[in-house]
Amino acid sequence: MNKKLRLGIVGCGVISRIYMGNLAKSQWVEVIAVADLFVEKARELADQFDVAKACGVEELLADPAVEMVVNLTVPKAHYEINIKALAAGKHVYCEKPLAMSFADARKSLEFAESKGLMLGCAPDTILGSPLQTCLKVIEEGWIGKPLAATTNFLCSGHELWHPSPEFFYKPGGCPMMDIGPYYVTAMVMLLGAVSKVSCFAKKSFDQRVVRSSPNAGQIIDVETFTHYAGIMEFQNGVIANINTSYDVWLANLPFLEIYGSAGVLIVPDPNFFQGEVKVFRGESMVDAIKGLPMGEALEKIHSPSMFDYFRVIPQPYHMDQGNLRGLGVVDMAKSLVEGRKHRMAAELACHVTEVLSAFGESAREERIVRMTSTYGGMTRLPEGTGIFEKPD
C-alpha cells in the first residue's frame, strides 16, 4: 500500500469527534491538521486526538501537506469551503448536504471534475452492513423486480431535546432537507435515479416553544415547511412515497420498505449503521393458504401471523457496531490507491440534493417537478470486508 492519505478536518464541532475516533482506526488515512473558525475549538480537538496542527481555516487550506479536506462545518458553509478546498487542489469529503441548493451542488460537482479532483458527500450510512446487504438482496433478485416503496421519518420536533433547535425551523433545516438525505440517499442507492417528484407540504405552527435546557421557554419563529408528503417516480418505474415531519407525536410507519414482484424487503433505519434486514417471499403466502377454503385463505392472508414468514437475512460484512461516520472518507482514500470511483461520489449527493429541493418546489408551485440530474449506481462493497479493516 502507498502512504496514508493526509487529511485536514475543517469544522471542530460535536460530529468531528465521531469522525476523528473512527478515522483513527483506519490504516488508509491520517489526520494531520484540524481547523475551525474559532481556533480554540481546533486546539481542543487536536489535543484530544493528538493532532500536531490546529489552525484557522485559510491556513489549513493553504497547507500543501493536506491532500484531502473533510468538511464538517455548518451546512450553509459547505459550498464555500468545498470550492475553496478544491481550488487549493485538495480532494474533498463533505458532511451532508453537499450544498444548500441544487444549483450550488451542481457547480461543486462540475468544478471538482474540471480540477480532476474527487468530491464526496455524506450520508455514508449507506456503506454500513445493513444497507449494503439490502443492495445485495435487490441485485440478486430475492424480492423480484422492485415495484414500489415507502419511507418515513416522523417526529414531534427537536425542541423537546435539542439544546439549540432553532436551525431546524429555518431554511435548510426542515425535515426534508435535514433528515431526508438519509432516506432518499438510501432509496437512490437501492433503486436508482429519480425521474420526477410531486409533493404537498405545510407549516403546521407559526411558532414552536423550546422545552429543553438551557433555553426552555424560548419562542422560535418557524420559517419553513415542517410536514411533507411526497411521491417519487424512479427511472426504472418504481413509485415510492416519502413522509417527513416535525409535527407528529408518535407513529408506527416503516422506516423503509421495498415491494417487489416476488416479495418484500424491510430496510432498517437509514439514519443508522445497524439493524436487521428482513425479507418476505411471496411464495410463503402461496404455500400458507394452499388448499384452504376461500374464507380461511382470506383470513390467513390478513392475519398478523403472516408477518412470521419474514426472515432475517445474514449480513456478509465485518463491521464494528456504533456510529461509523467516516466510512465515506476512508472509501475515498482507498479508491485513490485502487484507482476506482469512490462510492460516496458527488454525483449521488448532487442528484439527491435536486430530489430533496424538488419536494419543496413542487409544494410551493403545485406541480410535478422533473429531474435534470441522474445517478449511475454504486458498486457494492466486497463481501466479508468492512471499511476500517487493515490493508493487505
Steps between C-alpha positions, in 0.01 A plus 500: 500500500605861442537746787194604694293780348555815704176663617405841629178535701313829463231553763564379855149460638345197669490283186874549446577284802308209354691535174833531677443190713407292196769633266763419763414130450581510129831405342412702190484853636673729749361826635790747503313827561171629639349845451205703614371856480572504874859377525462409867248231398756362257763490774264308729437240228868475414594447865232232545615297197872584497498694172808711442340803337203713607435816302256725319317383188701701245828373643388139471381547142838652409699213656659295217528197729120464519379278216130473589272735691217355708239776523302476825387862516138618529290432186489862381882501481538172310498643148752777572746275683469225237577741216795654685646160581462378141657823373795427730543160333354286777265207470188571709259294706206697642237433761148518362369701329745557216347847460188688601368501143515271199661777295793525743526121530529472122761779489702315764488177300597670175786692666642182654486326162673794332782478756534122475425466872270275701197649676291286730215552743317337789282330610726195497251291698434333163849344527402327823441126507115515501462726196770317303320173581174652372677588174608135473139386558374720215785427260461125547122513445386375840182711479474492121460824307454805729158654440432745782640630829424711805730694733407698810659722761245652738569670832364779719792736441842552654401763756416219745864396540742713295676782692491734197222388264457831308683369193237236432232762439703717263559444125718192457405351836155366410434125532540441126836678469652401835377142553380422147854445362535175698181351359515633144870410467422144609212475251710634212784263587259204505259596220691736272435854385173688549326637192234726653338597830180651632434623851261663741658683795398737775613696803271378777599759762633853460698469822654222710584503872836363611451244777865402555777658706661748498247694289170360629215742431669669205268570205620401152347653189447226242623601153468175307269207429487251786290222342555346156306232314683422177488259207798390290508321167832332429653453157440126529127555556491453878251732672576592860356725766692694764371664819722725710367705789573692817127509581419140601520389863526129427460272200527133412607525136795312347829683455540352153331209325543390139230295332601267219331260261614204712515639852560784745823646640500672840795740511621609847506872581737666245588759764714239677770245421334199669176305481343178374429441132179301449352339190154356434459271199162502327520123456468471880149645477413273209611194696327617820153511342534206264191278521311729741138602433457856379397641839785336687748601231391862522522493880848350482623759250394784731607333824786653705658154489588562135777733623662195662609401149748788484856366528802686638772505236862439609724799428822396324712791625736534794444842652515649846181597678416861577518829313735434209506847342817527297444188290465723193829678574691173523332359188609810310857458623498132399361586159795732433737211572292244307432729203122468508196722543419563864158395623386827663568699184352847461290373208280324757482797738427739213207289380364459854526877554291561188239248615477649849477855366232393254263397780485855629478639147213268416311596817547873448414500129242219509652306212699188412875568484718302258861428586785622279774298673548126521701235683681201354494269801745363757733202496420305815773445759675164466346249738694408811662841531438821683642845441729545798679169452878490466628473141691197375 
